[in-house]
């Protein structure tokens, strides 16, 4: 009955009343229509402290009947699972709207601006990021880059040479290497010179310059991470939802997502993957990495046995090596590995460690022949370890609760609910824990009866917020977004 936006805002305010570390803000337009908002709960804000170095921001999924732009900020945790840092609604995709949203994200997140943000190629978004996050590396989504080829190449050529084109973008480490590899791909595709030169110009100067920067990206090259998050939430929400329908369903999905992280934590604490060799480094790291990252590291360990190391030059400061595959062809390109003798640092031209935070097979081959039995701490990225969240500042500043009996009651209720939910999540992992918690609930129930604690009845009209003097928030008009129909699907 025209109260959807007002009820939605009241709900977010009630979450703020229950927990002062819940962050939200909203704005209305000149006609008092709900136009935009941003919110992030305490769990998301705490996760950002540890995992907020890389953020994926995408606005292409329609989640409500008004066509408001759903704008989630997502990242990856130490299990490589998608996690949510915060999200918002926008009524338009103008630069001013994106600036407002990014400002709210910056205000909410304790760790500040991310080191890297991945988005599509929306010009308004690009301008806003440069303004609000001037020190953040902005990388375009790989899928959106590749999608440009469908406008410039025939569908058959694009399909047949997709993997080669993708490989050129992903694996090139310098602009010169990119240009050389790109020329080879286009000649194999039998394109005339003018066509591939035009494409190369767009790639080199407009689409992928950030790929030549030495920046950690947590293994993410595409907003497909955000799309996978959309796919997850799509099981719960749709473009037919009112705002209150959306938030109820969204919170249910978020609880399930966080439960998956809890399950992964439980597996790490109670299961140990098998090692495939007696190399001490394997035994070391199987106890350090989460299972997901251990399997990735183990794959590199296995592949490292396929490589040999050949010394090229020595000097006072640097020693240079070629790392080559035993079964490589004569045209195979060796990786260049540089050893900084003074600092005892190792760098590989494949840049996997810089981009993904996991030592590459070439570095591991070097360690093996030099009898480095344990991986040095400098090559162990804490965000990928089982103890990623240990020792981090997981407390957010609490604001004083207003001396209001109703708000005090809500705050106490939230704190008890939160502690209870944590215990239930932990106990439900095992039969023993479930049985124990049931017994404790029975004990608590009896104790509460002994204390003669009862729930006082109240008149609903007395507890309801008065609407007198409040600004009316009108439901938004139905809008049409630019990218609401896009799907991020990569060829395999």
C-alpha positions in Angstrom: 0.0 0.0 0.0 2.8 2.4 -0.9 4.7 1.8 2.4 7.3 -0.7 1.1 10.2 1.7 1.1 9.2 3.2 4.5 9.0 -0.3 6.0 12.3 -1.2 4.5 14.1 1.8 6.0 12.4 1.2 9.3 13.7 -2.4 9.2 17.3 -1.2 8.6 16.9 1.3 11.4 15.7 -1.5 13.8 18.8 -3.5 12.9 20.9 -0.4 13.8 19.0 0.0 17.1 19.7 -3.7 18.0 23.4 -3.4 17.1 25.3 -0.1 16.9 27.9 -1.6 14.5 25.2 -2.2 11.9 25.8 0.5 9.3 23.2 1.9 6.9 22.3 5.2 5.2 19.7 6.2 2.6 18.5 9.1 0.6 15.3 10.3 -1.0 14.8 12.5 -4.0 13.1 15.9 -4.3 9.7 14.1 -4.4 10.5 12.1 -1.3 10.9 8.9 -3.3 13.4 6.3 -2.0 16.4 6.7 -4.3 19.4 4.9 -2.8 20.8 3.2 0.2 23.8 1.2 1.5 24.0 -1.2 4.4 26.5 -3.5 6.0 26.2 -5.6 9.1 28.9 -6.2 11.7 29.9 -9.6 10.2 30.5 -8.1 6.8 32.4 -5.2 8.3 34.6 -7.5 10.3 35.3 -9.7 7.3 36.4 -6.6 5.4 39.2 -6.1 7.9 40.9 -9.4 6.9 39.7 -10.0 3.3 38.9 -6.5 2.1 42.1 -6.1 0.0 40.4 -7.2 -3.2 36.8 -6.1 -3.9 34.5 -7.0 -6.9 31.7 -4.5 -7.6 29.0 -5.4 -10.1 25.6 -3.9 -10.7 24.0 -6.1 -13.5 21.5 -8.2 -11.5 17.9 -7.2 -11.1 16.5 -8.2 -7.7 13.3 -6.2 -7.2 10.1 -5.2 -8.8 11.1 -1.5 -9.0 14.2 -2.2 -11.1 16.5 -0.6 -8.5 20.1 -1.4 -9.2 21.4 -4.0 -6.7 25.0 -3.1 -6.0 26.9 -5.7 -3.9 30.5 -5.4 -2.8 32.0 -8.9 -2.6 35.4 -10.5 -2.0 36.8 -13.9 -1.2 37.7 -15.4 2.2 40.5 -17.8 3.1 38.5 -20.7 1.6 38.1 -18.9 -1.7 34.4 -18.6 -0.9 32.5 -15.5 -2.0 31.7 -13.2 0.9 29.7 -10.0 1.2 31.2 -6.7 2.5 28.1 -4.6 1.9 25.5 -3.7 -0.6 23.1 -1.1 -1.7 20.3 0.0 -4.0 20.6 2.8 -6.6 17.9 4.4 -8.8 20.4 5.3 -11.5 23.9 4.6 -12.8 25.2 8.1 -12.9 28.6 9.1 -11.5 27.1 11.1 -8.6 25.2 8.0 -7.5 28.3 5.8 -7.6 30.3 8.4 -5.7 27.6 8.4 -3.0 27.7 4.6 -2.7 31.5 4.4 -2.7 31.7 7.1 -0.1 29.3 5.1 2.1 31.3 1.9 1.6 34.5 3.8 2.6 32.7 5.2 5.7 31.5 1.8 6.8 34.7 -0.3 6.2 37.3 -0.2 9.0 40.1 -1.2 6.6 39.4 1.7 4.3 39.7 1.6 0.5 40.6 -1.7 -1.2 43.9 -2.2 -2.9 42.2 -3.6 -6.0 38.7 -3.2 -7.3 37.3 -5.2 -10.3 34.3 -3.8 -12.2 32.7 -3.8 -15.6 33.6 -0.9 -18.0 30.8 1.5 -17.0 32.3 5.0 -17.6 30.3 6.6 -14.7 31.6 3.9 -12.3 35.2 4.4 -13.6 35.0 8.1 -12.9 33.5 7.5 -9.4 36.2 5.0 -8.4 39.0 7.4 -9.5 37.4 10.1 -7.4 36.7 8.1 -4.2 39.5 5.5 -4.4 42.4 7.4 -5.9 45.0 5.0 -4.6 43.1 1.8 -5.5 44.0 -0.2 -8.6 41.0 -0.4 -10.9 40.9 -3.5 -13.1 38.2 -4.2 -15.7 36.5 -7.5 -15.5 38.1 -10.1 -17.9 34.7 -11.3 -19.1 33.6 -7.8 -20.1 36.9 -7.4 -22.0 36.5 -10.6 -23.8 32.9 -9.8 -24.6 34.1 -6.9 -26.7 35.4 -9.3 -29.2 31.9 -10.4 -30.2 31.4 -7.0 -31.6 34.6 -7.1 -33.7 35.1 -10.7 -34.7 32.8 -13.2 -36.4 31.2 -15.7 -33.9 33.1 -18.6 -35.4 36.5 -17.0 -35.1 35.7 -15.8 -31.5 34.6 -19.3 -30.5 37.5 -21.1 -32.1 40.2 -18.7 -30.7 38.6 -17.8 -27.4 41.1 -19.7 -25.2 44.1 -18.3 -27.1 42.8 -14.7 -26.8 42.1 -15.2 -23.1 45.5 -16.7 -22.5 47.2 -13.7 -24.2 45.5 -11.3 -21.8 45.9 -13.4 -18.6 49.5 -14.6 -19.1 51.2 -11.6 -20.6 53.3 -9.9 -18.0 54.5 -6.9 -20.1 53.0 -4.8 -22.9 55.7 -6.0 -25.4 55.0 -9.7 -24.5 51.3 -9.0 -25.0 51.8 -7.4 -28.4 54.0 -10.3 -29.6 51.6 -13.0 -28.4 48.6 -11.1 -29.7 50.1 -10.8 -33.2 50.6 -14.6 -33.3 47.0 -15.3 -32.2 45.5 -12.9 -34.8 47.7 -14.4 -37.6 46.5 -17.9 -36.7 42.9 -16.5 -36.9 43.7 -15.3 -40.5 42.6 -11.8 -39.7 43.8 -9.0 -42.0 46.4 -6.7 -40.5 44.1 -3.7 -40.1 41.6 -5.7 -38.1 44.0 -7.2 -35.5 45.9 -3.9 -35.2 42.7 -2.1 -34.3 41.8 -4.8 -31.8 45.3 -4.6 -30.3 45.0 -0.9 -29.8 41.7 -1.3 -27.9 43.2 -4.0 -25.8 46.5 -2.4 -25.0 45.2 1.2 -24.4 41.6 0.9 -23.3 40.9 -2.5 -21.8 43.8 -4.3 -20.2 46.6 -2.0 -19.1 45.9 -2.9 -15.4 46.9 -6.5 -16.2 50.5 -5.4 -16.5 50.6 -4.0 -13.0 52.1 -6.0 -10.1 49.1 -6.2 -7.9 47.6 -8.9 -5.7 44.2 -9.9 -7.0 43.3 -12.9 -4.8 43.1 -15.1 -8.0 40.2 -13.1 -9.3 40.3 -11.8 -12.9 36.6 -11.4 -13.6 33.4 -10.1 -12.0 32.2 -13.7 -12.5 32.9 -13.9 -8.8 30.1 -11.3 -8.3 28.0 -13.2 -10.9 28.4 -16.4 -8.9 27.2 -14.5 -5.8 24.2 -13.3 -7.9 23.6 -16.9 -8.9 23.6 -17.9 -5.3 21.2 -15.1 -4.2 19.0 -15.7 -7.2 17.9 -19.0 -5.5 16.2 -16.8 -2.9 15.3 -13.5 -4.5 13.8 -12.4 -7.9 12.8 -9.3 -9.8 9.3 -9.7 -8.5 10.2 -9.0 -4.9 9.1 -5.9 -3.0 11.9 -4.3 -0.9 10.7 -6.0 2.3 10.4 -9.4 0.5 14.0 -8.8 -0.8 15.6 -8.1 2.6 13.9 -11.1 4.3 15.0 -13.5 1.6 18.4 -11.8 1.2 19.2 -12.3 4.9 18.2 -15.9 4.8 20.6 -16.4 1.8 23.3 -14.6 3.7 22.9 -16.8 6.7 23.3 -19.9 4.5 26.4 -18.4 2.9 28.0 -17.7 6.2 27.1 -21.2 7.4 29.1 -22.6 4.5 32.2 -20.7 5.8 31.6 -22.2 9.2 31.5 -25.7 7.7 34.8 -25.1 5.9 36.3 -23.8 9.1 35.2 -27.0 10.8 36.7 -29.2 8.1 40.1 -27.4 8.5 40.0 -28.0 12.2 39.1 -31.6 12.1 40.4 -33.0 8.8 43.9 -33.2 7.3 44.4 -33.6 3.6 46.9 -36.3 2.4 50.4 -35.2 1.3 51.8 -36.8 -1.9 55.5 -36.7 -1.0 57.9 -36.7 1.8 59.1 -33.2 1.0 59.1 -31.3 4.4 57.5 -28.3 2.7 54.3 -30.3 2.0 54.1 -31.5 5.6 54.6 -27.9 6.7 52.0 -26.2 4.5 49.2 -28.8 4.9 49.0 -27.6 8.5 49.0 -24.0 7.5 46.8 -23.4 4.4 43.0 -23.9 4.4 42.1 -27.1 2.5 41.1 -25.1 -0.7 44.4 -23.2 -0.9 46.4 -26.4 0.2 45.0 -28.2 -2.9 46.1 -25.3 -5.1 49.5 -25.3 -3.5 49.8 -29.1 -3.8 49.1 -28.9 -7.5 52.0 -26.5 -7.9 54.2 -28.8 -5.9 53.4 -31.7 -8.2 53.9 -29.7 -11.3 57.2 -28.3 -10.0 58.7 -31.8 -10.6 58.2 -31.3 -14.3 60.7 -28.4 -14.4 64.4 -28.0 -14.3 66.4 -24.8 -13.4 69.2 -23.4 -15.5 71.4 -20.6 -14.3 71.9 -17.8 -16.8 73.9 -15.2 -15.0 75.3 -14.3 -11.6 76.1 -10.9 -10.0 76.6 -9.2 -6.7 72.9 -8.5 -6.2 71.0 -10.7 -8.6 71.2 -14.2 -10.0 69.0 -15.0 -13.0 67.7 -18.5 -13.9 65.6 -20.0 -16.6 62.9 -22.5 -15.4 61.9 -24.9 -18.2 59.6 -27.9 -18.6 61.3 -31.2 -19.2 58.7 -32.0 -21.9 58.4 -28.6 -23.4 58.8 -28.1 -27.1 61.6 -26.1 -28.7 59.2 -23.2 -28.9 58.2 -23.3 -25.2 58.9 -20.0 -23.5 61.0 -20.5 -20.3 60.1 -18.6 -17.1 62.7 -16.1 -15.9 63.4 -16.5 -12.2 65.4 -13.8 -10.4 67.1 -14.3 -7.0 67.8 -11.2 -5.0 70.9 -12.4 -3.2 71.0 -9.5 -0.7 67.4 -9.8 0.4 67.1 -13.5 -0.4 64.0 -12.9 -2.4 62.8 -14.9 -5.4 60.7 -13.4 -8.2 59.2 -15.4 -11.1 58.1 -13.8 -14.4 54.8 -15.8 -14.3 53.8 -13.5 -11.4 51.5 -16.1 -9.8 52.7 -15.3 -6.3 52.2 -11.6 -6.8 48.7 -12.1 -8.3 47.4 -15.1 -6.4 49.4 -15.2 -3.2 50.5 -18.9 -3.8 54.1 -19.8 -4.7 54.3 -21.0 -8.4 55.7 -24.2 -9.6 58.8 -22.4 -10.9 59.6 -21.0 -7.5 59.0 -24.4 -5.9 61.4 -26.0 -8.4 64.0 -23.5 -7.5 63.5 -24.1 -3.7 63.7 -27.9 -4.3 67.1 -27.9 -6.1 68.4 -25.4 -3.5 67.3 -27.7 -0.7 64.9 -25.1 0.8 62.9 -27.6 2.9 60.4 -25.1 4.5 58.5 -22.3 2.8 59.8 -19.0 4.2 57.3 -16.8 6.0 57.6 -14.1 3.4 55.9 -16.4 0.8 53.0 -17.4 3.2 50.1 -15.0 2.7 48.2 -15.0 6.0 44.8 -14.4 4.3 45.0 -18.0 2.8 45.8 -19.7 6.1 43.6 -21.5 8.6 44.5 -18.7 11.1 43.6 -15.8 8.8 41.1 -14.4 11.2 43.2 -15.0 14.3 44.8 -12.0 15.9 42.9 -9.5 13.7 41.1 -6.6 15.3 37.6 -7.9 15.1 36.0 -5.3 17.3 34.2 -2.3 15.9 33.7 0.9 17.9 30.4 0.7 19.8 28.4 3.9 20.2 26.7 4.7 23.4 23.1 3.4 23.4 20.6 6.1 24.0 19.0 5.9 27.4 15.8 4.5 26.0 14.3 1.3 27.6 13.0 0.0 24.3 16.5 0.4 22.6 18.2 -1.2 25.6 15.8 -4.1 25.3 16.5 -4.5 21.6 20.3 -4.3 22.2 20.2 -7.0 24.9 17.9 -9.1 22.7 20.3 -8.8 19.7 23.4 -9.7 21.8 21.7 -12.8 23.3 20.5 -13.8 19.8 23.9 -13.4 18.3 25.6 -15.4 21.0 22.9 -18.1 20.7 23.3 -18.3 17.0 27.0 -18.8 17.2 26.6 -21.6 19.7 23.9 -23.3 17.6 26.1 -23.1 14.5 29.0 -24.6 16.3 27.0 -27.3 18.1 25.1 -28.4 15.1 28.4 -29.5 13.4 28.5 -32.7 15.5 26.0 -35.0 17.3 27.9 -34.6 20.5 27.6 -30.8 20.3 23.9 -30.9 19.5 23.2 -33.2 22.4 25.2 -31.1 24.8 23.5 -27.9 23.8 20.0 -29.5 24.1 20.9 -30.4 27.7 22.1 -26.9 28.4 18.9 -25.4 27.0 16.9 -27.7 29.3 19.0 -26.5 32.2 18.6 -22.8 31.2 14.8 -23.3 30.8 14.5 -24.6 34.3 16.7 -21.8 35.7 14.6 -19.1 34.0 11.5 -20.6 35.6 13.1 -20.6 39.0 13.9 -16.9 38.5 10.2 -16.4 37.7 11.1 -14.4 34.6 8.1 -13.7 32.4 7.6 -11.7 29.3 5.5 -8.6 30.0 2.6 -8.0 27.7 2.5 -4.7 25.8 0.1 -2.9 23.6 1.3 -3.0 20.0 0.2 0.6 19.4 2.4 1.8 22.2 5.5 0.1 20.8 4.9 1.2 17.2 6.9 4.2 16.1 4.8 7.3 15.7 4.6 8.5 12.1 3.7 12.1 13.2 6.3 14.6 12.0 8.3 11.9 10.1 9.2 12.4 6.5 7.1 10.2 4.2 9.2 7.9 2.1 7.5 7.2 -1.2 8.2 3.9 -3.0 10.5 4.3 -6.0 9.2 4.3 -9.6 10.0 1.3 -11.8 13.2 2.0 -13.7 15.2 0.2 -16.4 18.9 -0.3 -15.8 21.6 -0.5 -18.5 23.0 -3.9 -17.7 20.2 -5.8 -16.0 20.1 -8.5 -18.7 23.9 -9.2 -18.8 25.2 -12.6 -17.9 28.8 -13.3 -17.1 29.5 -16.6 -18.7 33.0 -17.7 -19.8 33.7 -20.3 -22.4 35.5 -23.4 -21.1 
